[in-house]
Amino acid sequence: MNGNTDSNVLNKKFSRRKFLGVTKATAIGGVIAAGVIGGVAGYLAGSTSAPTVVKTQPGVPTTITQPVTKTVTTTASVPVARKLRVGYIYVGPVGDYGWSYGHDRGRRWADERFGVNQVESTYIESVPEAEVSGAITSLVEKGYELIITTSFGFMDPTAEAAQKYPDRYFVHISGYKSGAAGNAPENMSAAFAEFYQLYYLNGLAAGAVTETGVVGYVGAYPIPEVVRHINAFVLGANYAYKKRTGKNIKAHVSWIFEWVAPEKARSAAIALVEEKNCDVLAFTEDTPAVLQVAEEYQKKGRKVWSFSHYSDMREYGPTAHLTGQIANWGPIYLDFYRMVATNSWQTADIWTRIGDYMPYRWRLPPEKSTAGKPEGTVYLAPLNPVIPSEWQLEIKKKYEEMKELIFEPFSVEGNLGEPIRDQNGEVRIKNGERADHDTLWNMDWHVEYIEEPLPR
């Protein structure tokens, strides 16, 4: 849920719910379109080349320079009578190797599956929230039929544009406004590829390998999406660590109030290791900076571990990489391509999790699990063999159970049979309950194992 949110706004004295304007929305679960699944694994297996990222010597941070806003258009070489025209608006540079790169990878995936001779897609990158209305207008004036905006902060301008241009179609990523939810025009849909389940599995890996019993998280902004990911990660870490040692995990969170800020992420990661004794680091920041810090410590003989985020980042931490959460937005985009092209638009609020857009949703035995392989819209990066075999099997078991919603992280079962409490000791999830859509979407509390209070 990326966005160039002004950190000054977050410091003002009003509730985060009011800031976010959260209302109820209806999620569409299950396998949404079986027809889009063909070739997912083949494409992703062959898409290892990423945009250029400047690599430096060990101990020196990676630098990613955010380019000036520009439009890049992909066109087919063979003319056809009519092409579907799709415009994307990204909050960051496609070279971040994280959020915006992931969406652009999804754009290319959808283009290839739809047929490059039947679609013309374009994107505008590095668009500040204050300028998104102008970017949308530019795409409309150039004749784009379907416009996809990919930042939480783009939501209201997208809804306004949908109202203004009823003959165009709009999809907003990471928000809650859509015609399906009744709080936007019928020509606007919402969609999201959700990671909290994968973060819980990352937490299991963290709890299985930590030697200090202390894990850290570099957070972008304290919005519900990031908060639920942090909580899921910490719950998973506590599950595995307490099973191993009988002790609760300790977790520290460092907020950087940026989405793309490798220098800040690097500094925060080092502080978590040096000052808090964290030896496993998760993060929400769109570059491999935190993973690179972990790799540098590994080279110096200190075991520090981290993860992939949005894209497969193993090359940036070949020793330190444990696993990670990866998104493929392509199947979601392909659904909308097909609806517009066939005049069969249906407004939707799509919220995909493990199991959605997979060719075989039923759980498999752990030893045959597909965990660690590309599939669906959200999946795990490969598991590092350093994770003990019994915990690899546990990760795979829960991954498979999540496909059928047999297991959910925000439940008593996800917390070793104990109610899930916040930092004040208040029970948030009790026996027999699971976090529902609204609980997850509005999450504004930290679980009890986290040391730092949640910024308000």
Buried (B, 14 or more C-beta within 10 A) or exposed (E): BBBBBBEEEBEEEEEBEEEBEBBEBBBBEEBBBEEBBEEBBEBBEEBEEBBEBEEEEEEEBBEBEEEEBEBEEBEBEEEEEEBBBBBBBBBBBBBBBBBBBBBBBBBBBBBBBBBBEBBBBBBBBBBBBEBBBEBBBBBBEEEBBBBBBBBBBBBBBBBBBBEEBEEBBBBBBBBBBBBBBEBBBBBBBBBBBBBBBBBBBBBBBBBBBBEBBBBBBBBBBBBBBBBBBBBBBBBBBBBBBBBBEEEBBBBBBBBBBBBBBBBBBBBBBBBBBEEBBBBBBBBBBBBBBBBBBBBBBBEEEEBBBBBBBBBBBBBBBEBBBBBBBBBBBBBBBBBBBBBBBEEEBEBBBBBBBBBBBBEEBEBBEBEEBBBBEBBBBBBBBBBBEBBBEEBBBBBBBBBBBBBEBEBBBBBBBBBEEBBBBBBEEEEBBEEEBBBEBBBBBBBBBBBBBBEBEBBE
